[in-house]
Amino acid sequence: MEYTHQYSWIIPFIPFPVPMLIGVGLLLFPTATKNIRRIWAFPSILLLTIVMFFSLDLSIHQIQNSSIFQYVWSWTINNDISLEFGYLIDSLTSIMSILITTVGILVLIYSDNYMSHDQGYLRFFAYMTLFNISMLGLVTSSNLIQIYFFWELIGMCSYLLIGFWFTRPIAANACQKAFVTNRVGDFGLLLGILGIYWITGSLEFRHLFQIINNLISKNEMNLFFVTLFALLLFCGSVAKSAQFPLHVWLPDAMEGPTPISALIHAATMVAAGIFLVARLLPLFVVLPQIMNTIAFIGLITVILGATLAIAQKDIKKNLAYSTMSQLGYMMLALGMGSYRSALFHLITHAYSKALLFLGSGSIIHSMEALVGYSPAKSQNMVFMGGLTKHVPITKTFFLVGTLSLCGIPPFACFWSKDEILNDSRLYSPIFALIACSAAGLTAFYMFRIYLLVFEGYLNVHFLNFNGKKNSSFYSISLWGKKQVKLQIKNENFLLVLLKIKKNEMTSFFIRKRYLHRVNKNIKNISRLFFGIIDFGTKKTACLYPNESNNTMQFSMLVLVLFTLFVGAIGISFSKEGRDWDILSKLLIPFIDLLHKDSKNFVNSYEFLTNATFSLILIFWGIFIASFFYKSVYSYLKNLNLLNLFEKNFIKKKFSDHFQNSIYNWSSNHGYIDVFYEISFISSIRRLVKFNSFFDKKRIDGITNGIGITSFFLGEAIKNVGGGRISSYILLYILDILIFILIYMNFVFIRY
């Protein structure tokens, strides 16, 4: 085993040949490399699988011995500074490596089919593999400067993947927004690293924590500077893990392909900030102000993400705000000192949210059969509904992920989230109330997604029919399917839809008279969406939503198994003390359950009793979502009465001010983007315009004025030096006369 640890440094470099060979192949042999592009998925998955087994071996050894292995090589040595390069293998490293590799493998398998018809297939796999390398390098780093190097490499890969479809302006803007926002936090991280080195003279974790603890215990350190530098270190985690107020990049990052969202923005990259806080927790824990700040920022992020998710229409952005809220739970737990609960929730959430994102990708894939490649429609939940009978497998997988994220037992996230809620009750009743309320909101918006997508009826009004006879539309798909031209014969039904759609002010009871006409024609039009279309043309096409292929379903199936059973590793009914420094104790409670003593059963009863309040809020959130979005909402939405329903029916249930405030708050992203636009972007633009005006009119004006003045003076003076003695004598006499006049004037004034 010692031999295994000695060669653990190779973990981040095992997958490195894939992006290197892809890059060389595209540079030297582009045609041949593109012709065999599907082959490159196999080495990518194979090498990452080798890393996974390596990580499993290290994790098993950590569970058995709870030991720490660190190897360091000198990098730069002189009289003033000494930098070292090395790797650190402990329980945190091993568990993060397993998480990165398992999710990464499943996402790569899923991506092989999801991106199969995309022209950037090779570029996608090169970026994804390079990202996995960066994450593995981050979690095995033994010092701060090495972490910063891989931290920036992760940011670069994120920039490339978010802007993968860079020809779309919205994707290009999203990757730039993510890059700039993360640079704010990364600059703070760099300043914090430099400040910590200035105080301690070391960047190695093994020395850093000991030096700071000794200096604080002996009162030989200025606590203001230590707190300031620790806060700057925390800024990096705030940006990377989408914590308030640097969270604004995460929803826009959904413009990348869905597998990127599943890997980077649900399981790995956003977890890097949580990992950094967990790694630096021995430093933060001796600074109560920093711990309180971490907990407070996490709490704000929890409730902010939950409230912003309740009215989103884009399925991926809705899941992005959900991710933001769950990351807030982890940060809250770390701020409270609940190291074990935070990392436990990190694991369970990663698998559950990856399942939800891959499920959303399958849904988007299915919707594109109807609307073509149009993210504004294929990702909009208002245009979905009734997909249960068309994608039953995806629906089942998505439901499992939804139940887990809501915190329904016995799914994985229930155990981890409930531990955080119980710890928050001990920390602060106010924190507990807000965290439990966010749990209820989580149940509401997650079941809102589920009901809008799978329940009710498949919407037909989103197709842009113009009501004319033999009108047509084209189905444009990213997946390589040919365009299919459809002829619409049923003019009466389309005219009914148009009348309902245009007459926005008609009351619900007046619109009800159209239902009879719709029911008469529903059998004729249903073939357009639920079967084989035959409009009398020579060609027929199948344009109903269908399941993804077996490769994509395999990845979701494995994630379902993780979601069902990974929570078992952290079920804790034992009251024995928790050591936040040894994550391997995460597995001990599960082993203790095998011993049937009375203490475990007593503790299990207490545990379930403590979970009762949060479960009540969760089921209440599910009930409200079911009431609005299943029995009434989806039916009206099928008739395009969504706006009427929101403006009239809901207002009868709630006051106008409350309903409008909540809906506008969520749909406008909490007005935070507007605030940044006004306070930062607009003000900076005005400052730049003022500087430009000052530079052109003042600085350039002075320079140009001096030049023009010199020109005229030169023109005037050149006539004086003509070489004529008479001119010189005349100038001399004039100078003498002017001098005499000035002198006489001075004498006259004096006397």
C-alpha positions in Angstrom: 0.0 0.0 0.0 2.9 2.3 0.7 4.0 1.6 -2.9 0.5 2.7 -4.1 0.7 6.0 -2.3 4.2 6.8 -3.6 2.8 6.8 -7.2 -0.4 8.7 -6.4 1.0 11.7 -8.0 0.2 10.2 -11.4 -3.6 10.4 -10.7 -4.2 13.8 -12.4 -1.9 12.8 -15.4 -3.4 9.5 -16.4 -6.1 11.0 -18.6 -3.7 13.6 -20.1 -2.8 11.7 -23.3 -6.4 12.1 -24.6 -6.6 15.9 -25.0 -2.9 16.0 -26.1 -3.4 13.4 -28.8 -6.7 15.0 -30.0 -5.0 18.3 -30.3 -2.0 16.9 -32.1 -4.3 14.9 -34.4 -6.5 17.9 -35.3 -3.3 20.0 -36.0 -1.4 17.5 -38.1 -4.1 15.1 -39.4 -7.4 16.9 -39.2 -9.3 14.8 -41.7 -8.3 11.4 -40.4 -8.8 12.5 -36.8 -12.4 13.7 -37.6 -13.2 10.5 -39.5 -12.4 8.3 -36.4 -13.7 10.8 -33.9 -16.1 8.4 -32.1 -13.1 6.2 -31.2 -11.8 9.0 -28.9 -14.6 8.4 -26.4 -13.3 5.0 -25.5 -9.8 6.1 -24.3 -11.3 9.0 -22.4 -13.6 6.8 -20.5 -11.0 4.0 -20.0 -8.4 6.2 -18.5 -10.8 7.9 -16.2 -12.0 4.5 -15.1 -8.4 3.6 -14.2 -8.3 6.7 -12.1 -11.5 5.7 -10.4 -10.2 2.3 -9.4 -7.0 4.0 -8.1 -9.1 6.4 -6.0 -11.2 3.5 -4.7 -8.1 1.7 -3.5 -6.9 4.8 -1.8 -10.3 5.4 -0.2 -10.4 1.8 1.2 -7.0 2.3 2.7 -8.1 5.6 4.3 -11.1 3.9 5.8 -9.0 1.2 7.3 -6.1 3.4 8.7 -7.4 7.0 8.7 -3.9 8.0 7.7 -2.5 10.9 5.7 0.2 10.6 3.0 2.0 13.6 1.6 5.0 13.8 -0.8 6.8 17.0 -1.7 9.5 18.0 -4.1 11.4 21.3 -4.2 10.3 23.5 -7.0 12.1 26.8 -6.5 14.8 27.3 -3.8 16.8 30.4 -3.0 17.6 32.5 0.1 14.3 34.3 0.1 11.6 31.9 -1.0 11.1 28.2 -1.3 8.2 26.7 -3.3 7.4 23.1 -3.3 5.3 20.8 -5.6 3.6 17.7 -4.1 0.4 15.8 -3.5 -1.7 15.2 -0.4 -3.6 11.9 0.0 -6.1 12.0 2.8 -9.8 11.1 3.3 -11.0 14.3 1.7 -8.8 13.7 -1.4 -9.9 10.1 -1.8 -13.6 10.9 -1.5 -13.5 13.8 -3.9 -11.5 11.8 -6.4 -14.2 9.1 -6.4 -16.9 11.7 -6.8 -15.1 13.4 -9.8 -14.3 10.1 -11.6 -17.6 8.4 -11.1 -19.7 11.3 -12.3 -17.1 12.1 -15.0 -17.3 8.6 -16.4 -21.1 8.6 -16.6 -21.2 12.0 -18.1 -18.7 11.0 -20.8 -20.7 7.9 -21.6 -23.8 10.0 -21.9 -22.0 12.6 -24.0 -20.9 10.1 -26.6 -24.4 9.9 -27.9 -25.6 13.4 -26.8 -22.9 15.1 -28.8 -22.5 12.5 -31.6 -23.9 14.7 -34.3 -22.2 17.9 -33.2 -19.3 19.2 -35.3 -17.4 20.0 -32.1 -17.4 16.4 -30.8 -13.6 16.1 -30.5 -13.2 19.5 -29.0 -15.9 18.6 -26.5 -14.1 15.5 -25.3 -10.8 17.3 -25.2 -12.2 20.1 -23.0 -14.1 17.6 -20.7 -11.0 15.5 -20.2 -8.8 18.5 -19.5 -11.4 19.6 -17.0 -11.3 16.3 -15.2 -7.5 16.5 -15.1 -7.7 20.0 -13.5 -10.2 18.8 -10.8 -8.1 15.8 -9.9 -5.0 18.1 -9.7 -6.9 20.4 -7.5 -8.0 17.8 -4.9 -4.6 16.2 -4.7 -2.7 19.5 -4.2 -0.6 19.9 -1.1 -0.2 23.7 -1.0 -2.0 26.9 -1.9 0.0 28.0 -4.9 -0.6 24.6 -6.5 -4.3 24.8 -5.7 -4.3 28.3 -7.4 -2.7 26.9 -10.5 -5.4 24.2 -11.0 -8.0 26.6 -9.8 -7.3 28.8 -12.8 -7.1 25.8 -15.1 -10.6 24.8 -14.0 -11.8 28.4 -14.7 -10.3 28.2 -18.2 -12.0 24.9 -19.0 -15.3 26.2 -17.7 -14.9 29.3 -19.9 -14.3 27.0 -23.0 -17.2 24.6 -22.2 -19.8 27.3 -21.3 -19.0 29.0 -24.6 -18.8 25.7 -26.5 -21.3 26.9 -29.0 -19.6 30.3 -29.3 -21.3 31.2 -32.6 -24.4 31.8 -30.5 -24.1 35.4 -29.0 -25.9 34.3 -25.9 -23.5 31.5 -25.2 -20.5 33.8 -25.9 -21.9 36.4 -23.5 -22.5 33.7 -20.9 -18.9 32.4 -20.9 -17.6 36.0 -20.7 -19.9 36.7 -17.7 -18.7 33.5 -15.9 -15.1 34.4 -16.6 -15.3 37.9 -15.4 -17.3 37.0 -12.3 -14.9 34.3 -11.3 -12.0 36.6 -11.8 -13.3 38.8 -9.0 -13.2 35.9 -6.6 -9.9 34.5 -8.0 -8.2 37.9 -7.5 -9.3 37.8 -3.9 -8.0 34.3 -3.6 -4.6 35.3 -5.0 -4.4 38.2 -2.5 -5.3 35.9 0.3 -2.6 33.4 -0.7 0.0 36.2 -0.8 -1.1 37.6 2.6 -1.0 34.2 4.2 2.5 33.6 2.9 3.5 37.1 4.2 2.3 36.1 7.7 3.5 32.5 7.9 6.2 32.2 5.3 4.8 28.9 4.1 2.1 27.7 1.6 2.1 24.0 2.6 -1.0 22.9 4.5 1.0 20.8 6.9 3.0 23.9 8.1 0.4 26.6 7.5 -2.2 25.5 10.1 0.4 24.8 12.8 2.1 28.2 12.4 -1.1 30.1 12.5 -2.4 28.2 15.5 0.9 28.8 17.4 0.9 32.5 16.5 -2.7 33.0 17.6 -2.2 31.0 20.9 0.9 33.1 21.7 -0.9 36.3 20.7 2.0 37.1 18.3 -0.2 37.9 15.3 -2.4 40.8 14.3 -5.9 39.2 14.1 -7.2 41.9 11.7 -4.7 40.9 9.0 -5.3 37.2 9.5 -9.1 37.7 9.3 -8.7 39.9 6.2 -6.6 37.3 4.4 -8.8 34.5 5.4 -11.8 36.4 4.1 -9.9 36.9 0.8 -9.3 33.2 0.6 -13.0 32.6 1.1 -13.8 35.0 -1.8 -12.5 32.4 -4.3 -15.0 29.9 -2.9 -17.8 32.4 -3.1 -17.3 32.9 -6.9 -16.5 29.3 -7.8 -19.4 27.8 -5.8 -21.9 30.5 -6.9 -22.5 32.0 -3.5 -24.1 35.4 -2.9 -23.2 37.9 -4.3 -21.1 36.3 -7.0 -23.7 33.8 -8.0 -25.0 35.6 -11.1 -22.9 33.6 -13.6 -24.3 30.2 -12.8 -27.8 30.5 -14.5 -26.3 31.9 -17.6 -23.7 29.1 -17.7 -26.6 26.8 -18.7 -26.1 27.9 -22.3 -23.5 25.2 -22.7 -24.4 21.6 -23.6 -26.4 19.7 -20.9 -23.6 17.2 -20.1 -21.4 20.2 -19.1 -24.1 21.4 -16.8 -24.3 17.9 -15.2 -20.6 17.6 -14.7 -19.3 21.1 -14.0 -22.3 23.0 -12.7 -23.8 20.3 -10.5 -21.1 17.9 -9.3 -17.5 19.0 -9.7 -16.6 22.6 -10.5 -19.1 24.2 -8.2 -18.0 21.7 -5.6 -14.4 23.1 -5.8 -15.4 26.1 -3.6 -16.8 23.8 -1.0 -13.7 21.6 -1.2 -11.4 24.7 -0.7 -13.4 25.8 2.4 -13.2 22.2 3.7 -9.5 22.1 3.1 -8.9 25.4 4.8 -11.3 24.8 7.7 -8.5 24.3 10.3 -7.5 27.9 9.4 -11.1 29.3 9.5 -12.2 27.5 12.6 -9.8 29.5 14.8 -11.4 32.7 13.5 -15.0 33.0 14.7 -15.7 36.0 12.5 -14.8 34.1 9.4 -16.9 31.1 10.5 -19.9 33.3 11.1 -19.4 35.0 7.7 -19.3 31.6 5.9 -22.5 30.5 7.7 -24.3 33.8 6.9 -23.3 33.8 3.2 -24.4 30.2 3.0 -27.8 30.9 4.6 -28.4 33.9 2.2 -27.5 31.7 -0.7 -29.9 28.9 0.5 -33.0 31.1 0.6 -32.0 33.3 -2.4 -31.5 30.3 -4.7 -34.8 28.7 -3.5 -36.9 31.9 -4.1 -35.3 32.6 -7.5 -36.2 29.1 -8.7 -39.9 29.2 -8.0 -40.9 31.0 -11.2 -38.2 30.1 -13.7 -39.4 28.7 -17.1 -36.1 27.4 -18.4 -35.7 23.9 -17.0 -31.9 24.1 -16.8 -31.8 27.5 -15.2 -34.3 26.2 -12.7 -32.0 23.4 -11.8 -29.1 25.9 -11.7 -30.8 28.0 -9.0 -31.5 24.7 -7.2 -27.8 23.9 -7.3 -27.0 27.3 -6.0 -29.4 26.8 -3.0 -28.0 23.3 -2.2 -24.4 24.7 -2.3 -25.6 27.2 0.2 -26.6 24.4 2.5 -23.1 23.0 2.3 -21.5 26.4 3.0 -23.9 26.9 5.9 -22.8 23.6 7.4 -19.1 24.4 7.0 -19.7 27.8 8.6 -21.4 26.0 11.6 -18.4 23.6 11.8 -20.4 20.6 10.5 -17.7 19.4 8.3 -19.1 15.9 8.0 -22.6 17.0 7.1 -21.4 19.4 4.5 -19.3 16.9 2.6 -22.0 14.2 3.0 -24.5 16.6 1.3 -21.8 17.4 -1.3 -21.7 13.7 -2.3 -25.5 13.0 -2.2 -26.3 16.2 -4.0 -23.7 15.6 -6.7 -25.2 12.3 -7.8 -28.8 13.5 -7.5 -28.3 16.8 -9.4 -26.2 15.0 -12.1 -29.2 12.7 -12.6 -31.6 15.6 -12.9 -29.4 17.4 -15.4 -28.9 14.3 -17.5 -32.7 13.8 -17.3 -33.3 17.3 -18.4 -30.9 16.7 -21.3 -33.0 13.7 -22.3 -36.1 15.8 -22.2 -34.6 18.6 -24.2 -33.4 15.9 -26.7 -37.0 14.7 -27.0 -38.5 18.1 -27.4 -36.2 19.0 -30.2 -38.0 16.3 -32.3 -41.0 18.8 -32.2 -39.5 22.2 -32.2 -36.1 21.7 -33.7 -32.9 23.1 -32.1 -34.4 26.1 -30.4 -33.3 26.4 -26.7 -35.9 29.1 -26.2 -38.6 26.4 -26.8 -37.0 23.0 -26.2 -35.9 24.1 -22.7 -39.0 26.1 -21.8 -41.3 24.2 -19.4 -44.3 26.2 -20.5 -44.0 24.4 -23.9 -43.8 21.0 -22.2 -46.4 18.7 -20.5 -47.8 15.3 -20.9 -44.5 13.6 -21.5 -45.2 10.7 -19.2 -46.5 8.3 -21.8 -43.8 9.3 -24.3 -40.7 9.2 -22.1 -41.7 6.9 -19.1 -38.1 5.8 -18.3 -36.8 9.4 -18.2 -39.8 10.4 -16.2 -39.0 7.7 -13.6 -35.4 8.7 -13.4 -36.3 12.3 -13.1 -38.8 11.6 -10.3 -36.1 9.7 -8.3 -33.8 12.7 -8.5 -36.7 15.0 -7.6 -37.6 13.0 -4.6 -34.0 12.9 -3.4 -33.4 16.6 -3.8 -36.6 17.4 -2.0 -35.4 15.4 0.9 -37.9 12.5 0.9 -36.7 9.4 2.8 -35.1 7.0 2.0 -33.4 8.8 -0.9 -29.8 10.0 -0.5 -30.3 13.8 0.0 -32.7 13.2 2.9 -30.0 11.9 5.2 -27.5 14.6 4.4 -29.9 17.6 4.3 -31.5 16.5 7.5 -28.2 16.4 9.3 -27.6 20.0 8.2 -31.0 21.1 9.4 -30.5 19.4 12.7 -27.1 21.0 13.1 -28.7 24.4 12.3 -31.2 23.9 15.1 -28.3 23.6 17.5 -26.5 26.6 16.0 -29.3 29.1 15.8 -33.1 28.8 15.8 -33.3 31.6 13.2 -30.9 29.8 10.9 -32.9 26.6 11.4 -36.2 28.3 10.5 -34.8 29.8 7.3 -33.1 26.6 6.3 -36.2 24.5 6.8 -38.3 27.1 4.9 -35.9 26.7 2.0 -36.4 23.0 2.2 -40.1 23.5 1.7 -39.5 25.8 -1.2 -37.1 23.2 -2.7 -40.0 20.7 -2.7 -42.3 23.2 -4.3 -40.1 24.2 -7.2 -38.8 20.7 -7.9 -42.3 19.3 -8.1 -43.3 22.3 -10.2 -40.7 21.2 -12.7 -41.8 17.6 -12.6 -45.5 18.4 -13.0 -45.0 21.0 -15.7 -42.8 18.7 -17.7 -44.5 15.3 -17.3 -48.1 15.8 -16.2 -51.1 17.4 -17.9 -51.2 17.5 -21.6 -48.6 18.0 -24.3 -48.9 21.6 -25.4 -49.7 22.3 -29.0 -49.8 26.1 -29.0 -46.1 26.6 -29.1 -45.8 25.7 -32.8 -45.9 28.9 -34.8 -48.9 28.0 -37.0 -50.4 31.0 -38.9 -53.8 29.4 -39.5 -53.5 29.3 -43.3 -54.3 26.3 -45.3 -51.4 24.1 -46.1 -49.1 26.1 -43.9 -45.9 24.4 -43.0 -43.0 24.5 -40.5 -39.6 22.9 -40.4 -38.2 20.7 -37.7 -34.5 21.5 -37.3 -32.7 19.1 -35.0 -29.1 19.2 -33.7 -29.0 15.4 -33.8 -28.5 15.1 -37.6 -32.1 14.3 -38.5 -33.3 15.6 -41.9 -35.7 18.5 -42.0 -39.2 17.3 -42.4 -41.8 19.6 -44.0 -45.3 19.2 -42.5 -48.6 20.2 -44.1 -51.3 21.3 -41.8 -54.8 20.5 -43.0 -56.9 21.0 -39.8 -57.5 24.7 -40.2 -60.5 24.9 -37.9 -58.6 23.7 -34.9 -55.7 26.1 -35.5 -58.2 29.0 -35.8 -59.7 28.0 -32.5 -56.2 28.1 -30.9 -55.4 31.5 -32.5 -58.7 33.0 -31.3 -57.9 31.7 -27.7 -54.4 33.0 -28.0 -55.2 36.4 -29.3 -58.1 37.2 -27.1 -56.1 37.7 -23.9 -58.7 39.7 -22.1 -61.6 37.2 -22.4 -62.6 35.7 -19.2 -62.2 32.0 -18.4 -66.0 31.3 -18.5 -66.3 32.9 -22.0 -63.3 30.9 -23.2 -64.9 27.7 -21.9 -67.2 27.6 -24.9 -64.3 26.8 -27.2 -63.6 23.5 -25.4 -66.4 21.7 -27.2 -64.9 22.7 -30.6 -61.4 21.6 -29.4 -62.7 18.2 -28.3 -64.3 17.6 -31.7 -61.0 18.2 -33.5 -58.6 16.7 -31.0 -58.6 13.3 -32.6 -57.6 14.7 -35.9 -54.8 16.8 -34.6 -53.5 14.3 -32.1 -51.7 12.4 -34.9 -49.4 15.4 -35.2 -48.0 14.9 -31.7 -48.7 11.3 -30.6 -48.3 9.2 -33.7 -47.2 8.9 -37.3 -48.1 12.0 -39.2 -49.8 11.5 -42.5 -51.1 14.6 -44.2 -51.6 13.2 -47.6 -48.0 13.9 -48.6 -45.6 11.3 -50.0 -43.4 11.3 -46.9 -44.4 10.7 -43.3 -42.5 11.4 -40.2 -42.6 10.5 -36.5 -42.6 13.8 -34.5 -43.7 12.7 -31.0 -41.2 12.9 -28.1 -39.3 9.6 -27.7 -36.9 8.1 -25.2 -33.2 8.6 -25.5 -31.1 5.7 -26.5 -29.6 3.0 -24.3 -26.3 4.7 -23.8 -27.9 7.8 -22.3 -30.3 5.7 -20.2 -27.4 3.6 -18.8 -25.7 6.7 -17.3 -29.0 7.8 -15.8 -29.7 4.3 -14.4 -26.3 4.2 -12.6 -26.9 7.6 -11.2 -30.4 6.4 -10.0 -28.6 3.6 -8.1 -26.2 6.1 -6.5 -29.1 8.3 -5.6 -31.0 5.4 -4.0 -28.1 3.9 -2.0 -25.3 6.4 -1.5 -27.1 8.0 1.4 -26.6 4.7 3.4 -22.9 5.5 3.9 -23.7 8.4 6.1 -26.8 7.4 8.0 -25.8 8.4 11.6 -27.9 7.2 14.5 -24.9 7.0 16.8 -24.2 9.8 19.4 -20.5 9.3 19.4 -18.4 12.4 18.8 -17.6 13.5 15.3 -14.1 14.4 14.2 -14.5 16.8 11.3 -10.9 16.2 10.3 -11.3 12.6 9.3 -13.9 12.1 6.6 -13.4 8.3 6.7 -15.5 8.2 9.8 -18.4 8.9 7.5 -18.7 5.1 7.0 -18.5 4.1 10.6 -22.2 4.7 11.5 -23.3 2.4 8.6 -21.2 -0.3 10.0 -22.6 0.3 13.5 -26.1 -0.3 12.2 -25.2 -4.0 11.7 -25.0 -4.3 15.5 -28.5 -4.5 16.8 -28.2 -2.9 20.2 -30.9 -0.8 21.9 -28.9 2.5 21.7 -29.1 2.6 17.9 -32.9 2.1 17.9 -33.3 4.9 20.5 -31.2 7.2 18.5 -33.0 6.4 15.2 -36.3 7.3 16.9 -34.8 10.6 18.0 -33.4 11.2 14.5 -36.7 10.7 12.8 -38.4 12.9 15.4 -36.1 15.7 14.6 -36.8 15.2 10.9 -40.5 15.5 11.4 -40.7 19.3 11.1 -38.7 19.5 7.9 -40.7 16.7 6.4 -43.9 18.5 7.1 -42.6 21.6 5.3 -41.5 19.4 2.4 -44.8 17.7 2.0 -46.6 21.0 2.3 -44.5 22.3 -0.6 -45.3 19.3 -2.7 -49.0 19.7 -1.9 -49.0 23.4 -3.0 -47.1 22.5 -6.2 -49.5 19.7 -7.0 -52.6 21.9 -6.4 -51.4 24.7 -8.7 -49.5 22.8 -11.4 -51.4 19.5 -11.7 -55.1 19.9 -11.1 -55.6 23.4 -12.5 -52.4 24.8 -13.9 -51.5 22.2 -16.5 -55.1 22.0 -17.9 -55.2 25.8 -18.4 -51.7 25.8 -19.8 -52.8 23.4 -22.5 -55.3 26.0 -23.7 -52.7 28.8 -23.5 -54.6 30.3 -20.6 -51.4 30.6 -18.5 -51.4 34.4 -18.3 -55.2 34.5 -17.5 -54.7 31.9 -14.8 -51.8 33.8 -13.2 -53.6 37.2 -13.4 -57.0 36.1 -12.1 -57.1 32.8 -10.3 -53.9 33.1 -8.2 -54.8 36.7 -7.3 -58.0 35.4 -5.7 -55.9 33.2 -3.5 -53.2 35.7 -2.6 -53.1 39.5 -2.5 -52.1 41.3 -5.7 -49.1 42.8 -4.0 -47.7 39.6 -2.6 -48.2 37.6 -5.8 -46.7 40.2 -8.0 -43.8 40.7 -5.7 -42.9 37.1 -5.4 -43.3 36.4 -9.1 -41.4 39.4 -10.3 -38.7 38.8 -7.7 -38.1 35.3 -9.1 -38.6 36.0 -12.8 -36.3 39.0 -12.6 -33.6 37.0 -10.8 -34.0 39.0 -7.6 -33.1 42.2 -9.5 -29.5 41.5 -8.7 -28.4 41.6 -12.3 -30.3 44.9 -12.7 -28.4 46.2 -9.6 -25.1 45.2 -11.1 -26.0 46.7 -14.4 -26.8 50.0 -12.8 -24.2 50.2 -10.1 -21.2 48.6 -11.8 -21.6 48.2 -15.6 -23.4 51.5 -16.3 -21.2 53.5 -13.9 -18.1 52.0 -15.4 -19.2 52.8 -18.9 -20.0 56.4 -17.9 -16.5 56.6 -16.3 -14.9 55.2 -19.4 -16.8 57.7 -21.6 -15.8 60.6 -19.4 -12.2 59.4 -19.5 -12.4 59.1 -23.3 -13.9 62.6 -23.5 -11.2 64.0 -21.2 -8.5 62.3 -23.1 -9.7 63.5 -26.5 -10.8 67.0 -25.5 -8.4 67.9 -22.8 -5.2 65.9 -22.9 -5.2 65.7 -26.7 -6.4 69.3 -26.9 -3.4 70.5 -24.8 -1.0 68.5 -26.9 -2.5 69.6 -30.2 -2.7 73.2 -28.9 1.0 73.3 -28.1 1.7 71.9 -31.6 -0.5 74.5 -33.3 1.0 77.3 -31.3 4.5 76.2 -32.1 3.6 76.1 -35.8 2.3 79.7 -35.8 5.2 81.0 -33.7 7.6 79.3 -36.1 5.9 80.8 -39.1 6.1 84.3 -37.5 9.6 84.0 -36.3 11.0 82.6 -39.6 10.3 86.0 -41.3 12.5 87.8 -38.8 15.6 85.8 -39.5 15.9 86.9 -43.2 19.6 87.7 -43.2 19.2 91.4 -43.8 21.1 93.9 -41.6 18.5 96.6 -42.0 15.8 94.3 -40.6 18.0 93.4 -37.6 18.7 97.1 -36.9 15.0 97.9 -37.2 14.1 95.1 -34.7 16.9 96.2 -32.4 15.6 99.8 -32.4 12.0 98.6 -31.7 13.2 96.5 -28.8 15.0 99.6 -27.3 12.0 101.8 -27.8 9.7 99.2 -26.1 12.2 98.9 -23.2 12.4 102.8 -22.8 8.6 103.1 -22.8 8.3 100.4 -20.1 11.0 102.0 -18.0 9.5 105.5 -18.3 6.1 104.2 -17.4 7.6 102.6 -14.3 9.4 105.8 -13.3 6.2 107.9 -13.8 4.2 105.6 -11.7 6.8 105.6 -8.9 7.1 109.4 -8.7 
